[in-house]
């Protein structure tokens, strides 16, 4: 099981999936790293502008950003050496998937919250 997960597109808005994911992964015992270029904290955790700003290894990235942003961020995820990448609904457009695969990533196209055995509805 992945221990360190980057939530790319983490949000302070508790109604958004980028926040629900932070809470769900914390609930499951993961070491969560919120990625949000605005900085500050999310759910009490220090945020980073990029996965490349995180000094330690990251085993998993779960992506909650608009496709135009996701295409750009796939290179950072690949450069960081993150092997498990989830492209959640809305972040999984063809261009993002194609870019990820071109960079040698094998993205999982599904809801990562459900993938860890949680229900997004539990985090409303």
Order of alpha helices (4+ residues) and beta strands (2+ residues): beta-alpha-beta-beta-beta-beta-alpha-beta-alpha-beta-alpha
